């Protein structure tokens, strides 16, 4: 077989490689330097490999030396059947808001008008069995907020600056759109009045378990 500079270089490269593997640069040289019409068998012989030993690129097998595939001068590298695994991008942690309870993760924010109510102004008489009971059956007390379910889903957890963590457990005929009503116990809440602020819709599982 005709000896060329490429053949000699390949023999030197092969002797330096462990476990009969051919590095990517050597494999590229094989493809570029093989005689026109040469087969992978001839390439294997050029680097003193047997028909049963695998060629490898970057340490991953790309085919047997005994393959009948014909390599043309200047041919592109064959597809790598074992491509390197690309690590999935790291998941971006959710944003947090600082609260008296510590940082809380939130999914989104909403600019709202926040008013207040108590059981006394909830539209039910004190002797009613439904006095102070919300639309979901919870007691209207601090930590409960009335919302428009079309804007804030029921049972969502919110952080309301100046008020605290609350759960959407009530509705009201006047609570429409970006308007919430935070609950207080009877005799409390007048100091809240009405205010415009940004509320934080907390990531599920952040609180409430």
Secondary structure, 3 states (H helix, E strand, C coil): CCCCHHHHHHHHHHHCCHHHCCCHHHHHHHHHHCCCCCEHHHHHHHCCCCCCCEEEECCEEEEECCCCCECCCCCCCCCCCCCCCCCCCCCCCCEEECCCCCCEEEEEEEEEEEEEEEHHHCCCCCCCCCCCECCCCCECCCCEEECCCCCCCCCCEEEECCCEEEEEEECCCCCCCCEEEEEECCCCCCCCCCEEEEEEEECCCCCCC
